[in-house]
């Protein structure tokens, strides 16, 4: 990928039985049915009930969003004759982890063997945004700096209040479930690119990982693509909201690259405060009260979101994506996708019916992306 500020978007989809809404082991059928051009944009995830898509490299947020919209249309058309439906929420609301199986590839069989119960329970689905950062030293420094914004991004993107038929009380139970894996959460601060590569080499030498992508931090450098990958967000049903998250990720990276060029050092972000804010984003979402990442002073999550958007705004204006940041402002007013799911439950009083309604809304969204 490379080149500063290019974009790529990855989404993880639930593969569901179209009638019941439950997870269905359909990955092999979907991949077999995909024409070659589409197949190269798809990949396995750990379980037979998960499909990942990835866009081709895009120069702009508009182009990345258009590529993702086209991928979604093709995938939903592929799934329908197979009597499958694709879900777009951060967790499956009621699926049983005991029914899951690992995909039969060497990489994922290795991960499954390492993680066993933790991996089978990982019925979670994320949104990842890659932003090109060509210089390796800048990639590492930008990753260090972006840690400040992970809790606000999670609070805005939360879309997983249910798990295994339980109303969990969390806005993003996905983050807690996936966070049971090793090498998740916040990356450590790396002093240099060499420091980062030495850490990866040590993990490989110890047999902890077989390749760098098995380090699953919520933001990480990706050497293969020469990107910084922002991985903290729950998957979004709304394509418009995906556009907002792609825009803010790109603008934040651009702003941090400007800091580096201007010779500004990294802030001392306190791990205890970052971790506390991330947990509160999982649990309380936008209604959390959190410590400031630098000085620990109390503030609201909404204030942290506003600070992030204001800080990203000059870069977004230069990139022509200022209007896209306003999409995230609207979430502060209208609520998250987790809020929408909880409202659905109040309407229908049945989690299985919530899932069927969400699958229906996903089909409608793909057919005609909404303005919300």
Number of C-alpha atoms within 10 A of each C-alpha: 20 20 15 19 24 20 29 28 26 21 22 27 26 30 25 26 19 20 10 14 27 23 27 20 22 22 21 13 13 18 18 10 14 17 11 10 8 15 14 14 15 21 14 19 19 23 22 20 26 25 24 19 22 20 22 17 19 20 16 19 26 16 17 23 23 16 18 23 20 13 19 21 15 15 21 18 16 19 21 13 9 14 12 26 30 27 31 25 32 33 28 29 26 20 20 16 17 9 12 20 16 20 20 14 12 9 13 17 17 15 17 20 11 13 15 13 12 17 23 18 20 22 27 25 28 24 24 24 26 28 34 28 28 19 14 18 16 20 26 24 21 25 25 24 20 18 23 25 22 22 27 25 25 26 33 28 31 32 33 31 27 25 24 16 14 11 17 14 13 23 31 30 24 29 30 17 17 20 17 15 16 14 15 17 24 21 18 13 17 17 12 15 17 13 13 17 14 13 15 20 16 13 17 15 11 10 10 15 19 17 13 18 14 17 19 19 21 23 25 25 29 21 17 10 18 20 29 30 26 27 22 29 28 31 29 27 23 19 22 20 25 26 24 22 27 28 29 27 27 28 28 24 26 24 19 22 21 13 15 16 10 9 9 11 10 13 11 13 18 15 17 11 18 23 18 16 29 27 20 22 29 25 22 18 30 27 14 18 19 24 20 20 23 14 11 14 10 11 13 16 25 20 14 23 21 16 14 17 22 13 14 23 21 17 21 24 14 11 16 15 23 20 13 22 24 14 20 26 16 14 17 16 8 12 15 22 25 25 17 15 23 19 13 18 18 12 11 12 12 12 22 19 17 22 23 19 17 21 22 16 16 24 22 12 19 21 14 12 15 13 10 11
